[in-house]
Amino acid sequence: MLRTQSLRVFVTVADCGNIRDAAKSLGRTVSAISMTLKQLESHLGAPLFETDRKHTLTALGHEVRKLANDLLREHDRTTERIAAIAAGREGALRIAAVPSVAAQLLPPILTDMLVDHPGIRIELLDTDSASVHMLVETGEVELGIGGKPEPRAGLQFVPLFNDPFRLVCNKNHPLAHATSPLTRADLQGHRLISNKSTIGFPDFRNGNPDVASTLSARNVISLLALVRAGAGATILPALATLSINDDLCSLALDDPTALRTVGFILRQNGNPSPICAAFQNRFLDLIQKAGTTPATEPGLPVIWPDNLT
């Protein structure tokens, strides 16, 4: 098998026109260079130089020099790229995140990463938590950000922050002018429009008939259009309420359990790529700056809308 180093020695000798200058260029002894050339010619079964002075190439030598130059250039480019990817300067990162996180938290992080690492490529998929879990599990994305998955083999959940649920209604809704956080009793008798986010809301998850929903919408734009039209109110995580217009109200709920826990979803026992690790560190920095820690959940921040505006 031809060794890359042997071809590099040959090309350097051919470029320098003699063994002595090539040895200086490569930082090796003259005898070591001579031995390498002899081994290469023996492997090929034909001489590469016309004389022992090594300044005139044979016909084979010219062909080998041309091909070796191409191979060495590609080899050097490849090794440089491998080193860049290992250092996080190049490569690709695929992330799946719930829409509220994708819209409210990720833009500044991804923008800064592309500025600091112009050689990387990032693909962001925004979807519901169940789809985030599936994309990570199947390996279609390296990292997910969303709600906690049901216990399953192959997935690891790293909790990051709690996102309280809030009631969203139009300004003509009977609850729109509430002066204190809403209780479960306040919600009774009012139509609630369910959505993908309400899967994590305790009353919907447990099938509480007092807040049963006869209307559902998967798309947030359609959901808010229904709320705006007076079809009912809905429950959304606080992050998702940051994008609503002034014609809608976002009201706090008087229930410490009415929240979703958001975290990283990764494949079990997987090692993050350098780019993924850099992204995770930046995301953690953002959470630490934006979060407040309530007494009910020591050490786990809660993201409130006021902290992000």
TIVO-111741 format. One record per residue: residue in three letters; x, z, y of N, C-alpha, C in turn. Coordinates in nm, 3 decimals. Last residue first. Layout:
// TIVO-111741
Ala	X	Z	Y	X	Z	Y	X	Z	Y;
...
END
This chain:
// TIVO-111741
Thr	-3.839	2.781	4.033	-3.876	2.699	4.148	-3.787	2.728	4.266;
Leu	-3.789	2.954	3.830	-3.739	2.817	3.814	-3.770	2.729	3.933;
Asn	-3.909	3.193	3.862	-3.764	3.194	3.846	-3.705	3.053	3.843;
Asp	-4.179	3.147	3.864	-4.114	3.177	3.991	-3.962	3.173	3.982;
Pro	-4.246	3.113	3.588	-4.239	2.998	3.679	-4.164	3.027	3.808;
Trp	-4.029	3.295	3.370	-4.147	3.293	3.456	-4.135	3.175	3.551;
Ile	-3.915	3.353	3.059	-3.905	3.257	3.167	-4.036	3.258	3.245;
Val	-3.770	3.641	2.940	-3.896	3.570	2.958	-3.880	3.479	3.077;
Pro	-3.500	3.712	2.710	-3.556	3.681	2.842	-3.696	3.621	2.834;
Leu	-3.437	3.976	2.510	-3.490	3.840	2.501	-3.557	3.804	2.633;
Gly	-3.357	4.239	2.547	-3.256	4.140	2.517	-3.305	3.997	2.509;
Pro	-3.662	4.377	2.447	-3.526	4.400	2.495	-3.430	4.290	2.451;
Glu	-3.957	4.332	2.516	-3.870	4.249	2.432	-3.725	4.267	2.478;
Thr	-4.073	4.510	2.688	-4.136	4.490	2.557	-4.048	4.409	2.462;
Ala	-3.940	4.501	2.928	-3.915	4.616	2.842	-3.969	4.595	2.701;
Pro	-3.809	4.170	2.998	-3.914	4.272	3.000	-3.884	4.384	2.901;
Thr	-3.572	4.012	3.183	-3.587	4.079	3.055	-3.694	4.187	3.063;
Thr	-3.577	3.681	3.306	-3.585	3.824	3.333	-3.616	3.891	3.201;
Gly	-3.388	3.372	3.354	-3.471	3.467	3.281	-3.472	3.607	3.340;
Ala	-3.211	3.202	3.479	-3.353	3.190	3.512	-3.438	3.302	3.454;
Lys	-2.956	3.257	3.381	-2.978	3.258	3.525	-3.126	3.264	3.561;
Gln	-2.990	3.231	3.107	-2.945	3.359	3.160	-2.968	3.370	3.310;
Ile	-3.060	2.962	3.091	-3.157	3.065	3.053	-3.118	3.200	3.111;
Leu	-2.819	2.838	3.169	-2.941	2.820	3.248	-3.042	2.930	3.219;
Asp	-2.649	2.915	2.959	-2.619	2.956	3.097	-2.743	2.946	3.185;
Leu	-2.773	2.783	2.747	-2.771	2.930	2.749	-2.740	2.982	2.889;
Phe	-2.712	2.520	2.818	-2.852	2.563	2.813	-2.861	2.716	2.818;
Arg	-2.435	2.519	2.793	-2.495	2.496	2.925	-2.640	2.543	2.928;
Asn	-2.413	2.563	2.516	-2.355	2.659	2.610	-2.415	2.643	2.749;
Gln	-2.536	2.332	2.416	-2.594	2.463	2.388	-2.541	2.568	2.486;
Phe	-2.354	2.133	2.501	-2.491	2.136	2.552	-2.553	2.274	2.533;
Ala	-2.131	2.201	2.348	-2.121	2.205	2.494	-2.260	2.211	2.557;
Ala	-2.234	2.155	2.092	-2.192	2.290	2.129	-2.182	2.305	2.281;
Cys	-2.272	1.878	2.107	-2.387	1.966	2.088	-2.353	2.109	2.128;
Ile	-2.007	1.792	2.129	-2.102	1.764	2.237	-2.222	1.857	2.228;
Pro	-1.896	1.882	1.883	-1.847	1.935	2.011	-1.943	1.910	2.127;
Ser	-2.172	1.947	1.654	-2.066	1.862	1.706	-2.016	1.922	1.838;
Pro	-2.234	2.243	1.461	-2.265	2.153	1.572	-2.145	2.068	1.612;
Asn	-2.271	2.265	1.117	-2.176	2.290	1.226	-2.205	2.193	1.340;
Gly	-2.534	2.414	0.925	-2.472	2.298	0.988	-2.378	2.339	1.100;
Asn	-2.679	2.613	0.804	-2.537	2.602	0.769	-2.470	2.478	0.828;
Gln	-2.981	2.442	0.859	-2.915	2.559	0.804	-2.771	2.526	0.764;
Arg	-3.018	2.266	1.162	-3.013	2.262	1.016	-2.932	2.381	0.965;
Leu	-3.193	2.431	1.429	-3.079	2.359	1.373	-3.092	2.355	1.221;
Ile	-3.349	2.495	1.724	-3.375	2.469	1.582	-3.262	2.382	1.531;
Phe	-3.345	2.741	1.976	-3.277	2.628	1.914	-3.323	2.617	1.769;
Gly	-3.669	2.850	2.106	-3.529	2.863	2.065	-3.470	2.733	2.015;
Val	-3.933	3.045	2.229	-3.866	2.915	2.226	-3.720	2.936	2.188;
Thr	-4.227	3.202	2.153	-4.082	3.219	2.155	-4.018	3.082	2.136;
Arg	-4.513	3.235	2.356	-4.443	3.164	2.249	-4.294	3.193	2.264;
Leu	-4.773	3.478	2.408	-4.652	3.404	2.447	-4.598	3.328	2.327;
Ala	-4.945	3.728	2.411	-4.983	3.589	2.441	-4.862	3.513	2.496;
Thr	-4.877	3.987	2.393	-4.855	3.906	2.272	-4.887	3.758	2.296;
Pro	-4.950	4.106	2.631	-4.807	4.088	2.605	-4.777	4.004	2.480;
Asp	-5.195	4.013	2.835	-5.173	4.029	2.692	-5.027	4.003	2.661;
Asp	-5.349	3.903	3.063	-5.313	4.044	3.044	-5.298	4.072	2.894;
Leu	-5.223	3.600	3.195	-5.306	3.667	3.095	-5.255	3.809	3.074;
Ala	-5.233	3.423	3.509	-5.167	3.506	3.410	-5.268	3.570	3.316;
Leu	-5.325	3.088	3.582	-5.355	3.231	3.591	-5.289	3.307	3.476;
Ser	-5.322	2.816	3.784	-5.252	2.872	3.669	-5.260	3.024	3.679;
Cys	-5.548	2.564	3.890	-5.498	2.701	3.901	-5.429	2.742	3.771;
Leu	-5.538	2.246	4.057	-5.558	2.328	3.939	-5.496	2.466	3.961;
Asp	-5.462	2.112	4.277	-5.606	2.120	4.254	-5.640	2.198	4.128;
Asp	-5.188	2.094	4.284	-5.249	2.205	4.357	-5.399	2.215	4.334;
Asn	-5.083	2.001	3.947	-5.107	1.978	4.088	-5.179	2.096	4.151;
Ile	-4.828	2.113	3.718	-4.968	2.088	3.753	-4.983	2.075	3.904;
Ser	-4.573	2.177	3.636	-4.596	2.039	3.679	-4.741	2.012	3.720;
Leu	-4.571	2.435	3.546	-4.493	2.404	3.666	-4.524	2.266	3.721;
Thr	-4.694	2.475	3.309	-4.779	2.483	3.428	-4.703	2.449	3.556;
Ala	-4.505	2.477	3.113	-4.587	2.357	3.125	-4.672	2.358	3.250;
Leu	-4.403	2.736	3.134	-4.319	2.621	3.171	-4.402	2.497	3.195;
Ala	-4.615	2.892	3.030	-4.583	2.896	3.172	-4.499	2.777	3.217;
Pro	-4.828	2.710	2.802	-4.712	2.795	2.830	-4.676	2.786	2.978;
Leu	-5.187	2.706	2.842	-5.058	2.638	2.837	-4.945	2.739	2.857;
Ile	-5.523	2.665	2.772	-5.411	2.759	2.767	-5.282	2.680	2.754;
Thr	-5.792	2.552	2.986	-5.702	2.542	2.871	-5.593	2.647	2.881;
Ala	-6.143	2.503	3.058	-6.009	2.549	3.092	-5.920	2.531	2.969;
Gly	-6.362	2.216	3.094	-6.325	2.347	3.045	-6.189	2.387	3.099;
Ala	-6.437	1.997	3.232	-6.478	2.004	3.091	-6.445	2.139	3.030;
Gly	-6.364	1.945	3.493	-6.455	2.055	3.469	-6.504	2.067	3.326;
Ala	-6.172	1.763	3.552	-6.311	1.714	3.556	-6.412	1.825	3.529;
Arg	-5.943	1.909	3.505	-5.974	1.871	3.643	-6.119	1.828	3.657;
Val	-5.950	1.915	3.227	-5.962	2.040	3.304	-6.003	2.010	3.447;
Leu	-5.911	1.644	3.177	-6.034	1.710	3.131	-6.056	1.840	3.207;
Ala	-5.655	1.615	3.283	-5.766	1.536	3.340	-5.900	1.597	3.301;
Leu	-5.508	1.776	3.115	-5.528	1.821	3.253	-5.637	1.741	3.323;
Leu	-5.526	1.613	2.881	-5.571	1.752	2.882	-5.601	1.799	3.024;
Ser	-5.400	1.377	2.955	-5.543	1.375	2.922	-5.601	1.516	2.928;
Ile	-5.142	1.484	2.989	-5.208	1.414	3.099	-5.359	1.410	3.077;
Val	-5.083	1.588	2.736	-5.098	1.679	2.849	-5.169	1.612	2.966;
Asn	-5.248	1.495	2.439	-5.164	1.452	2.550	-5.190	1.540	2.672;
Arg	-5.442	1.613	2.279	-5.301	1.624	2.242	-5.209	1.592	2.358;
Ala	-5.729	1.811	2.307	-5.655	1.697	2.359	-5.507	1.717	2.328;
Ser	-6.058	1.921	2.212	-5.912	1.928	2.204	-5.851	1.801	2.260;
Leu	-6.340	2.126	2.195	-6.278	2.009	2.256	-6.127	2.027	2.248;
Thr	-6.435	2.360	2.116	-6.507	2.243	2.064	-6.449	2.114	2.118;
Ser	-6.278	2.662	2.027	-6.276	2.542	2.109	-6.351	2.429	2.040;
Ala	-6.332	3.015	2.055	-6.335	2.892	1.976	-6.346	2.770	2.065;
Val	-6.312	3.269	2.144	-6.244	3.166	2.224	-6.237	3.035	2.146;
Asp	-6.455	3.412	1.963	-6.485	3.433	2.104	-6.418	3.330	2.193;
Pro	-6.353	3.365	1.710	-6.470	3.287	1.752	-6.503	3.303	1.899;
Asn	-6.019	3.322	1.638	-6.111	3.413	1.706	-6.232	3.335	1.757;
Gly	-5.815	3.211	1.475	-5.952	3.164	1.466	-6.054	3.258	1.528;
Asn	-5.551	3.269	1.507	-5.626	3.355	1.416	-5.774	3.319	1.406;
Arg	-5.474	3.078	1.692	-5.404	3.082	1.564	-5.484	3.162	1.461;
Phe	-5.633	3.143	1.907	-5.653	3.015	1.840	-5.592	3.018	1.701;
Asp	-5.526	3.397	1.967	-5.668	3.382	1.935	-5.698	3.250	1.866;
Pro	-5.238	3.349	2.012	-5.291	3.433	1.904	-5.437	3.408	1.868;
Phe	-5.100	3.029	2.040	-5.178	3.131	2.111	-5.252	3.216	2.008;
Gly	-4.982	2.822	1.906	-4.909	2.949	1.912	-4.984	3.060	1.982;
Ile	-5.159	2.622	1.946	-5.136	2.664	1.807	-5.065	2.798	1.805;
Thr	-5.156	2.546	2.206	-5.239	2.662	2.173	-5.230	2.701	2.027;
Ser	-5.005	2.313	2.219	-4.941	2.439	2.257	-5.022	2.560	2.212;
Lys	-5.184	2.110	2.154	-5.076	2.142	2.061	-5.012	2.277	2.091;
Asn	-5.504	2.247	2.257	-5.398	2.146	2.260	-5.288	2.190	2.166;
Ser	-5.849	2.305	2.348	-5.727	2.333	2.271	-5.629	2.216	2.282;
Ile	-6.024	2.426	2.611	-5.981	2.300	2.550	-5.850	2.327	2.477;
Leu	-6.280	2.660	2.618	-6.136	2.637	2.624	-6.103	2.509	2.549;
Arg	-6.556	2.772	2.795	-6.505	2.671	2.704	-6.354	2.653	2.726;
His	-6.637	3.116	2.803	-6.584	3.000	2.875	-6.525	2.901	2.775;
Gly	-6.704	3.336	2.654	-6.812	3.260	2.716	-6.766	3.139	2.794;
Gln	-6.412	3.522	2.725	-6.531	3.503	2.643	-6.640	3.429	2.721;
Leu	-6.213	3.585	2.901	-6.217	3.449	2.849	-6.344	3.419	2.770;
Asp	-6.238	3.854	2.956	-6.263	3.759	3.065	-6.279	3.617	3.013;
Ala	-6.156	3.966	2.716	-6.297	3.975	2.752	-6.332	3.876	2.863;
Arg	-5.883	3.929	2.731	-5.959	3.854	2.632	-6.107	3.854	2.666;
Thr	-5.808	3.921	3.088	-5.812	3.983	2.957	-5.885	3.892	2.859;
Leu	-5.589	3.800	3.341	-5.714	3.787	3.265	-5.701	3.852	3.127;
Pro	-5.448	3.981	3.616	-5.433	3.906	3.490	-5.559	3.911	3.406;
Ser	-5.648	3.963	3.919	-5.562	4.035	3.826	-5.550	3.954	3.698;
Thr	-5.822	3.812	4.061	-5.716	3.880	4.137	-5.621	3.960	4.048;
Ala	-5.962	3.490	4.014	-5.932	3.622	3.958	-5.812	3.683	4.030;
His	-6.054	3.244	4.085	-6.018	3.337	4.193	-5.994	3.478	4.142;
Ala	-6.120	3.107	3.853	-6.014	3.055	3.939	-5.967	3.156	4.042;
Leu	-6.326	3.158	3.683	-6.211	3.248	3.676	-6.101	3.212	3.776;
Pro	-6.516	2.957	3.729	-6.550	3.096	3.761	-6.431	3.191	3.760;
His	-6.366	2.666	3.882	-6.395	2.744	3.762	-6.424	2.889	3.800;
Asn	-6.281	2.518	4.088	-6.423	2.554	4.088	-6.461	2.638	3.966;
Lys	-6.021	2.452	4.044	-6.047	2.552	4.147	-6.193	2.592	4.156;
Asn	-5.967	2.438	3.684	-5.978	2.379	3.817	-6.025	2.485	3.917;
Cys	-5.714	2.615	3.490	-5.852	2.573	3.518	-5.855	2.505	3.654;
Val	-5.517	2.767	3.252	-5.520	2.661	3.353	-5.664	2.614	3.368;
Leu	-5.368	3.069	3.166	-5.492	2.993	3.170	-5.483	2.890	3.282;
Arg	-5.059	3.093	2.986	-5.139	3.111	3.107	-5.266	3.028	3.095;
Phe	-4.814	3.252	2.779	-4.927	3.161	2.796	-5.002	3.196	2.924;
Pro	-4.462	3.292	2.839	-4.598	3.346	2.836	-4.704	3.237	2.850;
Asp	-4.197	3.246	2.643	-4.270	3.169	2.744	-4.416	3.213	2.741;
Asn	-3.886	3.393	2.575	-4.031	3.394	2.556	-4.097	3.324	2.673;
Phe	-3.580	3.245	2.449	-3.662	3.310	2.553	-3.808	3.306	2.512;
Leu	-3.437	3.206	2.204	-3.371	3.204	2.334	-3.452	3.275	2.442;
Pro	-3.366	3.229	1.854	-3.456	3.255	1.966	-3.380	3.266	2.098;
Val	-3.284	2.996	1.637	-3.210	3.087	1.724	-3.297	3.114	1.847;
Phe	-3.346	2.911	1.307	-3.406	2.928	1.439	-3.328	3.033	1.516;
Gln	-3.272	2.663	1.068	-3.229	2.789	1.130	-3.289	2.795	1.270;
Leu	-3.376	2.511	0.765	-3.383	2.523	0.910	-3.339	2.662	0.955;
Gly	-3.361	2.519	0.486	-3.295	2.409	0.556	-3.298	2.418	0.706;
Ala	-3.679	2.638	0.388	-3.538	2.617	0.357	-3.483	2.503	0.441;
Arg	-3.886	2.814	0.617	-3.862	2.703	0.526	-3.712	2.689	0.504;
Pro	-4.131	2.977	0.802	-4.014	2.993	0.714	-4.001	2.877	0.617;
Glu	-4.229	2.771	1.078	-4.266	2.852	0.963	-4.144	2.864	0.872;
Pro	-4.028	2.780	1.381	-4.091	2.713	1.266	-4.137	2.814	1.162;
Lys	-4.089	2.863	1.716	-4.034	2.908	1.588	-4.104	2.839	1.472;
Gly	-4.078	2.587	1.951	-4.128	2.711	1.895	-4.069	2.740	1.759;
Gly	-3.770	2.429	2.064	-3.915	2.443	2.055	-3.953	2.578	1.998;
Ile	-3.533	2.197	2.029	-3.567	2.310	2.115	-3.719	2.320	2.116;
Gly	-3.288	2.078	1.795	-3.424	2.086	1.844	-3.441	2.207	1.934;
Leu	-3.021	1.858	1.720	-3.067	1.986	1.775	-3.211	1.975	1.821;
Glu	-2.983	1.613	1.602	-2.890	1.721	1.568	-2.944	1.857	1.611;
Val	-3.238	1.417	1.444	-3.176	1.473	1.564	-3.083	1.586	1.521;
Glu	-3.277	1.345	1.183	-3.291	1.241	1.285	-3.238	1.287	1.420;
Gly	-3.276	1.529	0.979	-3.147	1.486	1.031	-3.156	1.376	1.135;
Thr	-3.504	1.643	0.890	-3.469	1.514	0.831	-3.335	1.460	0.881;
Glu	-3.509	1.872	1.052	-3.501	1.886	0.906	-3.457	1.756	0.839;
Val	-3.545	1.767	1.307	-3.421	1.838	1.274	-3.402	1.843	1.123;
Leu	-3.798	1.655	1.279	-3.686	1.569	1.318	-3.552	1.635	1.288;
Met	-3.954	1.881	1.216	-3.939	1.774	1.118	-3.817	1.686	1.150;
His	-3.941	2.030	1.454	-3.892	2.086	1.328	-3.863	1.976	1.226;
Val	-4.067	1.849	1.628	-3.928	1.888	1.652	-3.866	1.942	1.523;
Ser	-4.324	1.851	1.523	-4.244	1.728	1.511	-4.096	1.756	1.536;
Ala	-4.396	2.110	1.594	-4.398	2.071	1.453	-4.314	1.946	1.431;
Ser	-4.379	2.103	1.879	-4.286	2.184	1.799	-4.281	2.141	1.653;
Asp	-4.412	1.765	2.014	-4.458	1.901	1.986	-4.363	1.971	1.889;
Thr	-4.155	1.600	2.213	-4.266	1.601	2.119	-4.306	1.746	2.092;
Asp	-3.910	1.392	2.338	-4.000	1.502	2.371	-4.125	1.492	2.284;
Leu	-3.579	1.320	2.278	-3.714	1.294	2.228	-3.801	1.414	2.264;
Leu	-3.297	1.183	2.422	-3.390	1.296	2.427	-3.527	1.251	2.379;
Glu	-2.966	1.104	2.368	-3.103	1.058	2.348	-3.194	1.180	2.338;
Ile	-2.660	1.033	2.521	-2.759	1.136	2.488	-2.896	1.070	2.474;
Arg	-2.317	0.967	2.490	-2.452	0.910	2.494	-2.549	1.018	2.448;
Ile	-2.008	1.000	2.680	-2.104	1.041	2.578	-2.237	0.968	2.597;
Gly	-1.828	0.945	2.882	-1.818	0.866	2.759	-1.922	0.900	2.655;
Pro	-1.851	1.123	3.093	-1.911	0.989	3.107	-1.907	0.904	2.980;
His	-1.889	1.424	3.128	-1.845	1.353	3.007	-1.904	1.211	3.008;
Asp	-1.983	1.503	3.376	-1.859	1.563	3.326	-1.802	1.489	3.205;
Val	-2.215	1.347	3.393	-2.114	1.340	3.498	-1.980	1.390	3.446;
Leu	-2.353	1.426	3.169	-2.315	1.285	3.180	-2.212	1.264	3.289;
Met	-2.395	1.695	3.230	-2.313	1.659	3.114	-2.266	1.515	3.123;
Asp	-2.566	1.682	3.451	-2.430	1.736	3.468	-2.340	1.697	3.351;
Thr	-2.793	1.575	3.321	-2.729	1.504	3.432	-2.586	1.550	3.451;
Leu	-2.858	1.776	3.141	-2.815	1.646	3.090	-2.745	1.565	3.198;
Ile	-2.927	1.982	3.323	-2.821	2.002	3.224	-2.767	1.867	3.176;
Pro	-3.140	1.880	3.473	-3.013	1.912	3.540	-2.897	1.930	3.442;
Pro	-3.337	1.822	3.250	-3.281	1.722	3.341	-3.151	1.762	3.411;
Leu	-3.426	2.059	3.097	-3.315	1.974	3.053	-3.259	1.877	3.156;
Leu	-3.644	2.202	3.207	-3.513	2.266	3.189	-3.398	2.170	3.164;
Gln	-3.876	2.046	3.237	-3.844	2.149	3.335	-3.703	2.205	3.325;
Ala	-3.900	1.852	3.032	-3.927	1.816	3.171	-3.872	1.917	3.271;
Ala	-3.831	1.979	2.794	-3.769	1.851	2.828	-3.784	1.819	2.975;
Val	-4.005	2.197	2.802	-3.861	2.220	2.809	-3.789	2.092	2.851;
Ser	-4.247	2.058	2.779	-4.223	2.145	2.894	-4.075	2.175	2.911;
Pro	-4.225	1.911	2.529	-4.231	1.844	2.659	-4.199	1.934	2.778;
Val	-3.970	2.029	2.303	-4.110	2.029	2.345	-4.116	1.978	2.489;
Ala	-3.713	1.805	2.191	-3.757	1.924	2.262	-3.905	1.913	2.294;
Ala	-3.430	1.683	2.025	-3.576	1.682	2.030	-3.620	1.812	2.095;
Ile	-3.137	1.493	2.078	-3.207	1.620	2.095	-3.357	1.595	2.091;
Arg	-2.836	1.357	1.986	-2.980	1.337	1.982	-3.048	1.473	1.981;
Leu	-2.538	1.240	2.115	-2.616	1.361	2.087	-2.763	1.326	2.094;
Ala	-2.225	1.080	2.049	-2.368	1.074	2.077	-2.434	1.205	2.039;
Gly	-1.900	1.028	2.208	-1.992	1.055	2.098	-2.136	1.052	2.143;
Glu	-1.641	1.196	2.400	-1.718	1.079	2.358	-1.812	1.121	2.246;
Arg	-1.543	1.445	2.449	-1.539	1.349	2.560	-1.617	1.222	2.529;
Gly	-1.519	1.632	2.247	-1.644	1.628	2.321	-1.644	1.533	2.439;
Ala	-1.302	1.626	2.087	-1.290	1.707	2.208	-1.417	1.708	2.291;
Ala	-1.384	1.448	1.895	-1.356	1.585	1.853	-1.347	1.679	1.972;
Ile	-1.393	1.219	2.054	-1.517	1.273	1.998	-1.498	1.418	1.957;
Ala	-1.119	1.189	2.107	-1.213	1.209	2.217	-1.345	1.268	2.169;
Ala	-1.016	1.146	1.850	-0.972	1.264	1.926	-1.068	1.294	2.041;
Ile	-1.146	0.905	1.795	-1.170	1.022	1.709	-1.131	1.150	1.783;
Arg	-1.033	0.746	1.993	-1.176	0.775	1.997	-1.211	0.897	1.912;
Glu	-0.767	0.739	1.906	-0.798	0.793	2.038	-0.946	0.830	2.049;
Thr	-0.799	0.612	1.661	-0.752	0.750	1.663	-0.778	0.816	1.798;
Thr	-0.887	0.358	1.756	-0.971	0.441	1.669	-0.929	0.587	1.671;
Arg	-0.670	0.266	1.903	-0.800	0.285	1.969	-0.889	0.378	1.887;
Asp	-0.479	0.255	1.698	-0.460	0.347	1.810	-0.590	0.372	1.885;
His	-0.593	0.057	1.532	-0.565	0.192	1.480	-0.552	0.293	1.594;
Glu	-0.592	-0.160	1.704	-0.720	-0.107	1.657	-0.702	0.035	1.603;
Arg	-0.314	-0.189	1.732	-0.398	-0.167	1.850	-0.532	-0.106	1.811;
Leu	-0.241	-0.234	1.466	-0.194	-0.113	1.534	-0.275	-0.083	1.659;
Leu	-0.362	-0.483	1.412	-0.399	-0.365	1.334	-0.360	-0.237	1.407;
Asp	-0.230	-0.650	1.595	-0.376	-0.634	1.600	-0.419	-0.506	1.529;
Asn	0.034	-0.619	1.502	-0.001	-0.581	1.639	-0.151	-0.558	1.653;
Ala	0.011	-0.729	1.246	0.041	-0.586	1.261	0.007	-0.537	1.401;
Leu	-0.032	-0.998	1.302	-0.138	-0.921	1.236	-0.116	-0.771	1.253;
Lys	0.217	-1.060	1.426	0.090	-1.083	1.494	-0.022	-0.997	1.434;
Arg	0.402	-0.989	1.226	0.407	-0.925	1.358	0.274	-0.940	1.431;
Val	0.335	-1.161	1.017	0.315	-1.017	0.999	0.314	-0.946	1.135;
Glu	0.411	-1.406	1.133	0.272	-1.382	1.094	0.242	-1.233	1.082;
His	0.687	-1.364	1.172	0.600	-1.396	1.287	0.454	-1.366	1.254;
Gly	0.772	-1.319	0.905	0.785	-1.214	1.005	0.696	-1.237	1.126;
Leu	0.733	-1.567	0.789	0.649	-1.455	0.746	0.652	-1.344	0.850;
Ala	0.937	-1.699	0.923	0.798	-1.744	0.941	0.700	-1.634	0.900;
Thr	1.157	-1.437	1.049	1.123	-1.547	0.958	0.979	-1.591	0.988;
Leu	1.302	-1.355	1.367	1.199	-1.336	1.264	1.188	-1.459	1.175;
Thr	1.599	-1.224	1.479	1.525	-1.348	1.457	1.429	-1.330	1.341;
His	1.725	-0.985	1.485	1.676	-1.036	1.615	1.602	-1.168	1.602;
Lys	1.861	-0.854	1.274	1.720	-0.824	1.302	1.672	-0.873	1.439;
Arg	2.101	-0.877	1.153	2.103	-0.833	1.292	1.962	-0.805	1.344;
Asp	2.071	-0.990	0.905	2.075	-0.844	0.912	2.074	-0.792	1.055;
Thr	1.839	-1.264	0.960	1.971	-1.206	0.934	1.962	-1.054	0.941;
Glu	1.566	-1.318	0.973	1.655	-1.422	0.922	1.791	-1.364	0.884;
Phe	1.317	-1.083	0.858	1.416	-1.126	0.956	1.512	-1.226	0.891;
Leu	1.162	-1.035	0.640	1.091	-1.049	0.768	1.184	-1.098	0.878;
Pro	1.175	-1.156	0.298	1.236	-1.101	0.420	1.150	-1.127	0.544;
Ala	0.949	-1.050	0.037	1.011	-1.157	0.116	1.068	-1.095	0.242;
Gly	0.795	-0.855	-0.077	0.863	-0.949	-0.166	0.927	-1.065	-0.094;
Leu	0.668	-0.642	0.038	0.612	-0.775	0.062	0.675	-0.880	-0.031;
His	0.831	-0.434	-0.048	0.689	-0.430	-0.083	0.626	-0.569	-0.067;
Ser	1.072	-0.511	0.067	1.063	-0.502	-0.079	0.917	-0.503	-0.124;
Glu	1.006	-0.486	0.335	1.037	-0.619	0.282	1.030	-0.620	0.129;
Leu	0.971	-0.205	0.339	0.861	-0.294	0.375	0.884	-0.433	0.319;
Gln	1.224	-0.111	0.268	1.109	-0.077	0.183	0.991	-0.170	0.212;
Lys	1.373	-0.210	0.485	1.403	-0.254	0.348	1.285	-0.229	0.254;
Leu	1.256	-0.065	0.696	1.245	-0.211	0.692	1.273	-0.265	0.552;
Thr	1.333	0.197	0.626	1.190	0.162	0.635	1.171	0.012	0.626;
Met	1.611	0.178	0.645	1.549	0.208	0.516	1.402	0.169	0.516;
Ser	1.641	0.135	0.920	1.687	0.034	0.824	1.621	0.054	0.688;
Ile	1.542	0.379	1.021	1.474	0.253	1.055	1.512	0.145	0.954;
Ala	1.733	0.554	0.918	1.593	0.570	0.879	1.514	0.443	0.907;
Ser	1.965	0.465	1.046	1.956	0.455	0.900	1.811	0.468	0.852;
Val	1.909	0.529	1.310	1.925	0.389	1.271	1.909	0.372	1.121;
Thr	1.653	0.784	1.350	1.791	0.739	1.330	1.793	0.592	1.288;
Arg	1.402	0.797	1.612	1.447	0.810	1.473	1.590	0.759	1.462;
Gly	1.253	0.741	1.840	1.307	0.875	1.820	1.351	0.900	1.678;
Leu	1.171	0.491	1.903	1.087	0.565	1.810	1.135	0.708	1.787;
Ser	1.373	0.406	2.074	1.233	0.401	2.119	1.144	0.489	2.033;
Lys	1.599	0.428	1.911	1.587	0.511	2.031	1.441	0.519	2.077;
Ala	1.536	0.231	1.722	1.552	0.370	1.679	1.539	0.465	1.797;
Ala	1.540	0.003	1.880	1.414	0.044	1.819	1.420	0.190	1.776;
Asp	1.810	-0.014	1.940	1.715	0.014	2.049	1.580	0.060	1.995;
Arg	1.905	-0.063	1.673	1.951	0.052	1.751	1.852	0.086	1.863;
Ile	1.793	-0.302	1.576	1.754	-0.174	1.516	1.790	-0.056	1.606;
Asn	1.662	-0.550	1.804	1.768	-0.489	1.724	1.725	-0.350	1.679;
Gly	1.441	-0.639	1.937	1.542	-0.738	1.901	1.659	-0.681	1.824;
Cys	1.213	-0.506	2.019	1.341	-0.468	2.079	1.452	-0.569	2.049;
Asp	1.014	-0.627	1.863	1.002	-0.628	2.010	1.137	-0.599	2.077;
Ala	1.108	-0.576	1.605	1.087	-0.715	1.648	1.079	-0.724	1.800;
Val	1.101	-0.297	1.609	1.229	-0.366	1.591	1.218	-0.511	1.639;
Thr	0.822	-0.263	1.637	0.913	-0.212	1.740	1.050	-0.278	1.731;
Val	0.727	-0.375	1.400	0.689	-0.435	1.529	0.783	-0.389	1.639;
Phe	0.843	-0.193	1.210	0.876	-0.336	1.210	0.845	-0.400	1.345;
Val	0.717	0.049	1.281	0.863	0.036	1.287	0.903	-0.111	1.295;
Arg	0.452	-0.018	1.225	0.489	0.016	1.363	0.641	0.006	1.382;
Leu	0.463	-0.054	0.951	0.433	-0.170	1.036	0.471	-0.142	1.181;
Ser	0.513	0.211	0.879	0.611	0.107	0.846	0.590	-0.016	0.933;
Gln	0.278	0.338	0.964	0.405	0.373	1.028	0.513	0.268	1.000;
Thr	0.089	0.232	0.789	0.081	0.201	0.932	0.214	0.229	1.001;
Arg	0.197	0.097	0.482	0.178	0.213	0.566	0.178	0.172	0.712;
Leu	0.053	-0.085	0.219	0.127	-0.089	0.345	0.093	0.034	0.429;
Met	0.084	0.000	-0.119	0.000	0.000	0.000	0.088	0.000	0.125;
END
